[in-house]
Amino acid sequence: MNLRFYGDLKSVAVFWALLISCQTLAAAAPAAEQQQQGWRLSQKIGSGDLVSVYFTSEDDGWIAGDGGYLARTDDGGQTWTKQNINTRENINEIYFRGDDNGYILAGNKIFISKDKGATWRETLIIELSELKGLTPEFLSVRFVNRRRGYIVGSVANRNDVVVDSLVLQTNDGGESWRRIPVPTKAELFHLDFVGDDYGWIVGDGGVIIATTDGGASWQTQVSGTDRALRNVDFRDKDNGYAVGGRGVILRTEDGGRTWLKATTAFTESFFRVIFPDDKNGFIVGRGGVILQTDDRGRSWVKMNGKTGEPLYGLFMAKKYGWAVGGGGVVLRYQR
């Protein structure tokens, strides 16, 4: 056989083998990418419940929960480092105003960070003597600008029975707070603001109160339910969502003047709702349930959450997200 011809055949064979190999790898890449999309169990941390999660970037985030547990990651959740903030109170919420200024609510305490969460210090919320023997519980915090923010929660008597709502306002970035009146005595669980003026607070018994003047006054809105509403999220001053006990999902397109109840087959209690963009939203709740919508909340589908633990905390960005819950479970979402 002509050696040059044999060599040419060998070269052609090698060429086609390499081409097929490259095509196989190219076809496999989207499949591998597809497998990584959706929710997956990241890890379990500790034995207590985790109730809050917040990320300031895809790499930098915090998780918190029972017994004052707080941990931080700077590598997108691959590793977590425990932070000590000198409290054994259960942490109810982590929130950041921008990248630098962080706030943690734990029982009747608030901790502030001004160095991107590297260190935390306790600040005075309210003189307990002002509450005349009642005990406050701080559940949610939001800031509308650099100086003005709000905390919501409740006050309880010595038998741990809630006897009044609690709304606090700061005008100095969280260094001092004062109580403001609101038209309800129900326990208040969560709040959200759009801009400086428009805000909503949800609570027990289906309570929704709203402001259009930056918190100077609050008005009751008709929710159409007596179930506890645990969380509220507004995309703009018109479009918002609220979720709560026994499968309640509410949405509004007029700032809460009318609330519509979503018709679904889900009966689990929901704890968090977040819309990272105008169309796509997520809900988490009891039994590890995770719901998703891509039509502005008109319909919802159940996702595979990879856990049966209740999910109490949720953070969602457009391309990634995190959920935390019972038994220290941590879930990650990739779009």
C-alpha positions as CSV (number, residue, x, y, z in Angstrom):
1,M,0.0,0.0,0.0
2,N,1.1,3.5,-0.8
3,L,2.4,4.9,2.6
4,R,1.4,8.4,1.7
5,F,-2.2,7.2,0.9
6,Y,-2.3,5.3,4.2
7,G,-1.1,8.3,6.0
8,D,-3.8,10.5,4.4
9,L,-6.5,8.0,5.4
10,K,-5.2,8.0,9.0
11,S,-5.3,11.8,9.1
12,V,-8.9,11.8,7.8
13,A,-10.0,9.3,10.3
14,V,-8.4,11.3,13.2
15,F,-10.1,14.5,11.8
16,W,-13.6,12.9,11.9
17,A,-13.0,11.3,15.3
18,L,-12.1,14.7,16.7
19,L,-15.1,16.4,15.0
20,I,-17.5,13.8,16.4
21,S,-16.0,14.2,19.9
22,C,-16.3,18.0,19.8
23,Q,-20.0,17.7,18.7
24,T,-20.7,15.2,21.5
25,L,-19.2,17.6,24.1
26,A,-21.0,20.5,22.7
27,A,-24.3,18.6,22.9
28,A,-23.6,17.5,26.4
29,A,-22.8,21.0,27.7
30,P,-26.4,22.3,27.5
31,A,-27.6,19.1,29.1
32,A,-25.3,19.5,32.0
33,E,-26.2,23.1,32.3
34,Q,-29.9,22.2,32.2
35,Q,-29.4,19.7,35.1
36,Q,-28.0,22.4,37.2
37,Q,-31.0,24.7,36.7
38,G,-33.8,24.8,39.2
39,W,-33.6,24.1,42.9
40,R,-31.1,21.8,44.6
41,L,-30.3,21.0,48.2
42,S,-27.1,22.9,49.0
43,Q,-26.5,21.6,52.5
44,K,-27.8,21.4,56.1
45,I,-26.3,23.7,58.6
46,G,-26.7,23.0,62.3
47,S,-29.8,21.5,63.9
48,G,-31.9,24.6,64.5
49,D,-34.3,26.3,62.1
50,L,-33.0,28.9,59.6
51,V,-35.6,31.6,59.0
52,S,-33.9,34.4,57.0
53,V,-31.5,34.7,54.1
54,Y,-30.1,37.7,52.3
55,F,-27.6,38.2,49.5
56,T,-26.0,41.5,48.4
57,S,-24.3,39.9,45.4
58,E,-24.1,36.4,43.9
59,D,-21.1,35.7,46.2
60,D,-21.9,37.6,49.4
61,G,-24.8,36.4,51.6
62,W,-26.0,35.7,55.1
63,I,-28.3,33.1,56.7
64,A,-29.7,33.2,60.2
65,G,-32.2,31.6,62.6
66,D,-32.7,30.0,66.0
67,G,-30.6,30.8,69.0
68,G,-28.9,33.8,67.4
69,Y,-27.3,31.7,64.7
70,L,-25.7,33.8,61.9
71,A,-23.4,32.7,59.1
72,R,-21.8,34.4,56.2
73,T,-20.5,33.3,52.8
74,D,-18.3,35.2,50.3
75,D,-18.0,32.4,47.7
76,G,-21.6,31.9,46.7
77,G,-22.6,29.5,49.4
78,Q,-19.8,27.0,48.9
79,T,-18.6,27.7,52.5
80,W,-20.3,29.4,55.4
81,T,-18.5,31.1,58.3
82,K,-20.4,31.6,61.6
83,Q,-20.6,35.1,63.0
84,N,-21.1,35.9,66.7
85,I,-23.4,38.9,67.4
86,N,-23.7,38.2,71.1
87,T,-27.4,37.1,71.3
88,R,-29.2,33.9,71.9
89,E,-32.5,35.4,70.7
90,N,-34.0,33.9,67.5
91,I,-33.1,36.0,64.5
92,N,-36.2,36.9,62.6
93,E,-34.8,38.9,59.6
94,I,-31.7,40.0,57.9
95,Y,-31.9,43.1,55.6
96,F,-29.4,45.2,53.8
97,R,-29.8,48.8,52.5
98,G,-27.4,48.7,49.7
99,D,-24.2,46.7,50.1
100,D,-22.7,48.4,53.2
101,N,-25.6,48.9,55.7
102,G,-27.1,45.8,57.2
103,Y,-29.8,45.2,59.9
104,I,-30.6,42.1,61.9
105,L,-33.8,41.7,64.0
106,A,-33.5,39.3,66.9
107,G,-36.3,39.2,69.5
108,N,-36.5,42.8,70.8
109,K,-33.0,43.6,69.6
110,I,-31.6,45.2,66.5
111,F,-28.0,44.9,65.3
112,I,-26.5,47.2,62.7
113,S,-23.5,46.8,60.4
114,K,-21.9,49.6,58.4
115,D,-19.0,47.6,57.0
116,K,-20.8,45.2,54.6
117,G,-21.7,42.8,57.4
118,A,-18.1,42.2,58.6
119,T,-19.1,43.4,62.2
120,W,-22.4,44.0,64.0
121,R,-23.3,46.1,67.0
122,E,-26.5,46.3,69.0
123,T,-28.4,49.6,68.9
124,L,-31.2,50.8,71.2
125,I,-34.6,50.3,69.7
126,I,-37.0,51.5,72.3
127,E,-37.0,52.0,76.1
128,L,-38.8,49.0,77.5
129,S,-40.2,51.2,80.2
130,E,-42.3,52.9,77.5
131,L,-44.2,49.6,76.9
132,K,-45.4,49.4,80.6
133,G,-44.4,45.8,81.2
134,L,-45.1,44.5,77.7
135,T,-42.4,42.7,75.6
136,P,-41.8,43.7,72.0
137,E,-41.0,41.3,69.2
138,F,-39.4,42.8,66.0
139,L,-40.2,40.8,62.9
140,S,-39.4,42.8,59.8
141,V,-37.4,45.9,58.8
142,R,-37.2,48.0,55.6
143,F,-35.6,51.4,54.7
144,V,-37.1,53.8,52.2
145,N,-33.9,55.9,51.9
146,R,-30.6,56.4,53.6
147,R,-32.1,57.7,56.9
148,R,-35.8,56.7,57.1
149,G,-36.8,53.1,57.9
150,Y,-39.5,51.1,59.6
151,I,-39.8,48.0,61.9
152,V,-43.0,46.0,62.4
153,G,-43.9,43.4,65.0
154,S,-46.0,43.1,68.1
155,V,-46.0,43.5,71.9
156,A,-47.0,40.7,74.2
157,N,-48.0,40.5,77.9
158,R,-46.3,38.3,80.5
159,N,-48.2,35.3,79.3
160,D,-46.7,35.8,75.8
161,V,-50.1,36.8,74.4
162,V,-50.0,39.5,71.7
163,V,-52.0,42.5,72.9
164,D,-51.0,45.1,70.3
165,S,-49.2,45.8,67.0
166,L,-45.9,47.6,66.9
167,V,-44.6,49.9,64.2
168,L,-41.4,51.9,64.7
169,Q,-39.8,54.6,62.6
170,T,-36.3,55.9,62.4
171,N,-35.1,59.1,60.7
172,D,-31.3,58.7,61.5
173,G,-30.4,55.5,59.7
174,G,-31.5,53.2,62.6
175,E,-29.6,54.8,65.5
176,S,-32.9,55.8,67.3
177,W,-36.5,54.8,66.8
178,R,-40.0,56.0,67.8
179,R,-43.3,54.2,67.9
180,I,-46.0,55.5,65.5
181,P,-49.7,54.8,65.6
182,V,-51.4,52.4,63.1
183,P,-55.1,51.4,62.7
184,T,-54.8,47.8,64.0
185,K,-53.8,45.9,67.1
186,A,-53.0,42.7,65.2
187,E,-49.5,41.2,65.2
188,L,-47.7,42.5,62.1
189,F,-45.3,40.2,60.3
190,H,-43.8,41.9,57.3
191,L,-43.6,45.2,55.3
192,D,-42.5,46.4,51.9
193,F,-42.0,49.9,50.4
194,V,-41.8,51.2,46.9
195,G,-39.9,54.5,46.7
196,D,-40.2,56.9,49.6
197,D,-44.0,57.1,49.8
198,Y,-45.8,53.8,49.1
199,G,-45.7,51.1,51.8
200,W,-47.7,48.1,52.9
201,I,-47.7,46.0,56.1
202,V,-49.4,42.6,56.5
203,G,-50.3,40.7,59.7
204,D,-52.5,38.3,61.6
205,G,-56.1,37.9,60.7
206,G,-55.7,39.0,57.1
207,V,-54.7,42.5,58.1
208,I,-53.2,44.8,55.4
209,I,-52.4,48.5,56.1
210,A,-50.9,50.9,53.6
211,T,-49.4,54.3,53.3
212,T,-49.1,56.7,50.4
213,D,-47.4,59.5,52.2
214,G,-44.2,57.9,53.5
215,G,-45.7,56.6,56.7
216,A,-47.3,59.8,57.9
217,S,-50.6,58.0,57.9
218,W,-51.8,54.4,57.4
219,Q,-55.1,53.1,56.1
220,T,-56.6,49.6,56.3
221,Q,-57.1,47.7,53.1
222,V,-59.7,44.9,52.6
223,S,-57.8,41.6,52.0
224,G,-60.8,39.3,51.7
225,T,-59.3,36.8,54.1
226,D,-59.0,36.2,57.8
227,R,-55.9,34.0,57.5
228,A,-52.6,35.3,58.8
229,L,-50.7,37.1,56.0
230,R,-47.0,36.4,56.5
231,N,-45.3,38.3,53.6
232,V,-45.9,41.0,51.1
233,D,-43.9,42.0,48.0
234,F,-44.6,44.9,45.6
235,R,-43.0,45.4,42.2
236,D,-44.2,49.0,41.9
237,K,-46.9,51.2,43.5
238,D,-49.7,49.2,41.8
239,N,-48.6,45.5,41.5
240,G,-48.2,43.5,44.7
241,Y,-48.6,40.1,46.3
242,A,-49.2,38.7,49.7
243,V,-49.2,35.2,51.0
244,G,-50.2,33.4,54.3
245,G,-52.0,30.6,56.0
246,R,-53.6,27.6,54.4
247,G,-52.7,28.4,50.8
248,V,-53.7,32.0,50.7
249,I,-52.2,33.9,47.7
250,L,-53.3,37.5,47.0
251,R,-52.4,39.9,44.3
252,T,-53.4,43.5,43.4
253,E,-53.0,45.6,40.4
254,D,-54.1,48.9,41.9
255,G,-51.9,49.3,45.0
256,G,-54.2,47.3,47.2
257,R,-57.5,49.1,46.7
258,T,-58.7,45.7,45.6
259,W,-57.0,42.3,46.4
260,L,-57.7,39.2,44.3
261,K,-57.3,35.7,45.7
262,A,-55.5,33.2,43.5
263,T,-57.4,30.0,42.9
264,T,-55.1,27.0,43.4
265,A,-55.2,23.5,44.8
266,F,-52.4,24.3,47.3
267,T,-53.3,24.2,51.0
268,E,-49.9,24.6,52.6
269,S,-49.2,27.7,54.7
270,F,-46.9,30.1,52.8
271,F,-44.2,32.2,54.5
272,R,-42.4,34.1,51.7
273,V,-43.2,35.6,48.3
274,I,-40.7,37.4,46.0
275,F,-40.9,38.6,42.4
276,P,-37.4,39.2,41.1
277,D,-39.0,40.7,37.9
278,D,-42.4,41.7,36.7
279,K,-43.6,38.3,35.5
280,N,-41.7,35.7,37.5
281,G,-42.4,35.0,41.2
282,F,-41.7,32.4,43.9
283,I,-43.4,31.3,47.1
284,V,-42.1,29.0,49.8
285,G,-43.8,27.5,52.8
286,R,-44.7,24.5,54.9
287,G,-43.7,21.0,53.8
288,G,-40.9,22.3,51.7
289,V,-43.3,23.6,49.1
290,I,-42.0,25.9,46.4
291,L,-44.3,27.5,43.9
292,Q,-43.4,29.5,40.7
293,T,-45.4,31.7,38.4
294,D,-44.4,33.3,35.0
295,D,-47.6,35.2,34.4
296,R,-47.6,37.8,37.1
297,G,-49.2,35.5,39.7
298,R,-52.3,34.5,37.8
299,S,-51.3,30.8,37.9
300,W,-48.8,28.9,40.0
301,V,-47.0,25.5,39.6
302,K,-45.2,23.4,42.2
303,M,-41.5,22.9,41.8
304,N,-39.3,20.2,43.2
305,G,-37.9,21.7,46.4
306,K,-35.8,18.6,47.3
307,T,-36.9,18.8,51.0
308,G,-39.9,18.2,53.2
309,E,-38.7,20.7,55.8
310,P,-40.7,23.9,56.1
311,L,-39.1,26.8,54.2
312,Y,-39.2,30.1,56.2
313,G,-36.7,32.3,54.3
314,L,-36.4,33.3,50.7
315,F,-34.1,35.5,48.6
316,M,-34.5,35.8,44.9
317,A,-32.5,37.6,42.2
318,K,-33.2,37.3,38.5
319,K,-30.7,34.5,37.9
320,Y,-30.2,32.9,41.3
321,G,-31.9,32.4,44.6
322,W,-31.8,30.9,48.1
323,A,-34.3,29.4,50.5
324,V,-33.7,28.3,54.1
325,G,-35.8,26.4,56.6
326,G,-36.3,23.8,59.2
327,G,-33.4,21.7,60.5
328,G,-30.9,24.1,59.0
329,V,-31.8,23.2,55.4
330,V,-30.3,25.5,52.7
331,L,-31.5,25.3,49.1
332,R,-30.0,27.1,46.0
333,Y,-31.8,28.1,42.8
334,Q,-30.0,28.6,39.5
335,R,-31.8,29.9,36.4
